[in-house]
Amino acid sequence: MKSERELLVQQERVTREVTELICKWMDERNVTLSELASRLGKTGSYVTQLLDGQYNITIRTISDVFAVLGATINFRTEPLL
């Protein structure tokens, strides 16, 4: 069984990877934070907190973000090292 610390490290890694992927898609499509917020029907501060890791991003939110960016997301798994 993984320790609480190991689980926290995993959570942080996954959150970072998802937010980096969102930022990459935004950058490639020239989508600003305010434009993403508008597409989501949210405030700019909400999106900032989402991308700063201050908000516990759910799978539904991840799905919504990529949908408004014109993308779908696929998850893959691999063994923990």
N, C-alpha and C positions, 0 to 999 in steps of 0.2 A: 504494500500500500504506500502511496506517495504521501510525503509529509505535507503539512499545511504550507510550508515555505515553498516546496517544489510546485505545489498547485498554484500558488500565487505567481511564481515565476512564469509558469505556463500561461496563466491568464494574461499577464502583462505582455508576453510575447505575441499571443494571438491578437490582442487589442492593437498592439503596435503594427502588426502586419496588415490588419484590416484597414486601419486609418491610413497607413502608407499607400495601400492600394487605392483607396478612395481619392487621396490627394493626387496620385498619379493619373487616375482617370480624369479628374477635374482639370489638371494641368494640360493634359493632352487634348482636351476639348475646350480649353480656355473658359472654363466655368469658374466664376468667382464664388466666394463664400456667400455673398448676398444673393447671387443667382441660385445657388443650391438651396439656400433657405427658402427663397420664393417658390421654387419648384416643389419643395417638401411641404410648403404651407407652414413653415416654422420661422422663428426669429433668427437673426444673424448670430445672436449670443448663444442660442441653442446649438447651432452648427459649430460654432467655435468650441464650445464645451465638448461636443461630440468628438471633434477631431483632436482636441487636446487630451482626450482620455479622462476628462472630468465627469463624464456621463457614462453610465453602464449601458453600453450599446447592445441592443438585443438583435437576435437574428432577423426579426421583423423589420427593425430599423435598417439593418444592413441591406436587406432585400429592397426596401423602399429607396434608399440612397442610390443603389446601383440601377434600379428601374428608372429613376428620374434622370440618371446619367446615360440611359440608353444601353444598359448592359445587364447581363445576368451573371450570377456568381455560382461557381461550383466549388464544393469543398473536397479536399482530399486529405487522407490521413497517412501518417507514417509513424513508425515506432519512435517512442521517446528514447533519447540517448542517455 
